[in-house]
Structure formats: structure tokens, C-alpha cells
Amino acid sequence: MKVNKTNLSVLFGTLLCVSACTGINDIGNDRADKGGQPSKIVTLKAMMPDLSTRTIFKDEQGKTLKVGWGKGDKIRVSPLNGAPSSIFSAPADASGKLATFTGTFDQSAQVNKICAVYPATMPESDDRWAVMNVDYSSQEGSLDYIQEHAMMTSKMDYQPEGSNLLQFKNEAAIVKFTIKMPKKDEQNPLLPTEDKISSVVIATPLAQGESVADNNLVHSRKWNGLYNTWSSDGKGNMLIKFAEDVTFDMGHPIVGYAMILPQKLKDGLVISARGKRMNYSISTKPNVDLQAGKIYRIAKTATPLHLYYQWDAYSPYVKGNSSKEYFHEGGEGYNRACSTPEHSCKECPTKEQILMYLGTNDLYYSNGVGIYANTKGLWLPKRQYIEGFDAGTAKKVDMKDNESSNDVYPKTERPSDISKYFFLPASGCYEDNDLILKERGGHYWASTCYPYADGYAFFLEFDLSGDNTTAFAGLRKAPKAFGHFVWKVE
């Protein structure tokens, strides 16, 4: 379908409530390609609904969108008599509310019911009974994509010699999300002023210890046209990809759209934008009711989140190692012997720099400030206040073996002058796709691989679950496939 933005008096109807009508007329007989069965050419006149039945929808420029049939539009029509479905096409000059679709039916004299589906490209699992596989787990975030792919259906009793009315209805709910960049100030020193966003993940909230597979968002279903029923739910995250990276800053929020199957979500939705420097998350209220043909809007200032990475990975993993594909020799991003990574961890502190941070024995654990005001974490002294740090001559904590250092024990208070320290939140980490240590500890990658075994790298670990005799920080090694944090020397 095509969109005309010049007429502000009409309303956006393709996604929100579309109907078609009337008259199927026999205009000739032909022979079907399959088995020589008789085939009858028929036409369908499809009309958009009256304005009174449609819902207003405006684009980002404030213009109301006019939706009409256009060149190349196709619908799939099943005669529901055991014969295969057919594609009905609009002519090259199709436009406006009314268009004629032409197609064929095998054994058309036996047609008693008709089921029509838009878009015609939707995958079928049984073309005789209009059983469609609807999968919204991966889609684009533009309004044009929504228009071309949001499912509409119609079912009716067919009168071979009389007039026939197809009444389409929408089968998808639409979510419009607007994610705003929070303000960078003295209370939020870790925020970038600008980031690039490649995709957005829509999910349901996860409790500690849950993995991606526990997400309860229904993203795929089987639709049976004969009975107008849904079955065979598929659940999990939905990935919304942008055609190119979107600039995200105070003046440019992230605006996108998603098709979601109708459902009620007791815990609401979480929408996370994948940035190059951070992730940005917003959430809805609980008890979200997503209804077919209606738009659910959410617009909020984001909460920034640190990135979880596989060591030397090309892109962030919002939910850790979601593919469970470990790095292997010859694989993308694999860095067997070199201790200097080329991608995500290349700017992280080296093993020796982490040992110097620990060697100060000037560490604190307490709540942070700004967006981390209610988050426990580790305070470390900034490099300019560590004598000999840049020269590499500062005191280092001793190594107790090849893979870990002697632990140091942070003080259970905030530094008196936090301007001389920086903060690492205790946001947990991912191991084998499970979130652990949330609000208790953190794992932060080094830019140094572990030289004694392939597929491992060093990292800073801290666990703040105890008091000043049991809370600790130290250097450890971990498989490169785990989802740990990326950080910089400060």
C-alpha cells in the first residue's frame, strides 16, 4: 500500500482498521496449472472503510497519513475448499480507497467460504485452509515497514452469483516507542553526549537468574483461517533493526515502531536500545493490554546501562551470549595469542593497570550518584591520583597464581571526595547466558588475554555481598564468551 502525506483530513487506516468490499464477478474460464483442474478468473473490489471507523495517526512532522491501495498490492485468498490459495493483484493504476484485485480459484464452483490475508507474502503452513505462520521476532522499525507487513484478515461466506463483502480486520497491535537521551551532568558523568543506535530489543522484564528464553513476550503464532483461531505460541525477545545507525542525543530521540501480536502482559514491557557506547532502557507500567488494531505509545527518558560483551566481540550483547556460540579458532573475532584485542575490549585497562588499581588498596564500595544513586558498586581512584600509574611504576597487588591475584578488601563507605574517584556499578554479568551477581558484584574485562589457555581473558572481579572482611576485589580469568562489562582507564 502507498502513503500519501499531502491530505491532512484523512486518517491512517491500513494498520488500524481496514475493510474491503464487494462484488466478485466471473470474467472467464481458464485451465489451472495444477493437474488441469478448471480455474475461474475472478475479481475482487476492495474498499477502505469509512472515516468514522478509523483512528487518527500522525507522522513525526504532524501530518495525518492517507493510506490507499497502490501498484503491486497483493492479497492471498483461500477458497477454504481444499484447493490451494491464490494471489490476487491490484492493477498498476490502483490508488485511493477503492481498487480491484484479480486472481483465480481452482474448482471455483465449489467455493462456499473465502479467507483473505494481507500481506500476501506471509508464510503458509497449509495453503488449502489459510494456515499462516506469523513471526514478529525480527522486524524493521520504520512506519513504512509496519504498513507493508502488519497482518490483516477477512473471512466470509461466498455467493457465486451475488455480491460479496470482504470485511478486513487487523491482527496486530502497534507499539510506537520514543526513547529520550538523559542529560549529562555532574551527577551523571558516565553518560555520552551522543551515541549511535543500530537496533532495539523489546522484551518482558527478567528476574535475577532468568535468561532470554524466560521472556514471556509472544512474538510468533500460527493463525488458522478456517476457524479464525491462534495457536502454537512462540515466546522471547523481539529485535527491531534500523536500516542504518540512528544518531541519539539530547536533540534526537529514538523513534520507532513495532508490530506485536495481541496479548496482555502482567509485568509490562522493557525496551532497550543497543548503542555503541551504552545501552538505553525504558519500561512500561504493568498490565499492558495490547489490542489488535490499536496503538500503544510509550515515550520516556532512558536509563543508561553498561554494555555486556564477549571479549573482542564486534557488537554488544544485550542479554549476554544469547547465541551460546563460543569463540573458536578461525571464527570471527577470535584472538588466539595476541594480548591486544581489536574490537570491543581494545580500550579496557590492561592486566597490569588493573593490578595497579588494586595495589592502591584505596577502594570503597557504596551507592553511586546520579543514575546509580540506588546502586551499590566499587569506587576506584582516578589515574591522576595514583603516583606512577601512567609510567607503569605504581605499586601492584601480588599475583597468587597464574590466573588470579591476591584479593583486596574495599572499605564499606563512600570516598570523602568522590571527584578523585570513579564508580563501577555492581550490575552483574552473564555466564552461559544467565545473569548472575546482579546488585552484588561485577566483572569488567581487561584488554589482556590469558596466555596459558586459548579462549580466556583477564578481568576485574568484585563481590560486595559481605562486610569489610568478606567483600573483595581481584584479578581473575574467564572464558571470552562470557558477557562482562567494557570500561576505560579513568
URZI-V418781 format. One record per helix or strand. SS is the DSSP state (H for helix, E for strand). FROM is the first residue (numbers start at 1). TO is the last residue. If there is no record, write none. Layout:
SS&FROM&TO, SS&FROM&TO
This chain:
E&2&4, E&24&31, E&38&47, H&51&53, E&58&58, E&64&64, E&66&68, E&74&78, E&86&90, E&98&106, H&108&110, E&113&118, E&124&126, E&131&135, E&138&140, H&143&149, E&152&157, E&169&170, E&172&180, E&194&203, H&212&214, E&218&224, E&229&235, E&238&249, E&252&252, E&254&261, E&263&265, E&270&275, E&279&283, E&288&290, E&295&301, E&303&305, E&308&309, H&351&359, E&364&367, H&370&372, E&376&381, H&383&385, E&399&399, E&405&405, E&408&408, E&411&411, H&418&420, E&421&425, E&427&431, E&434&438, E&441&449, E&456&463, E&472&479, E&483&485
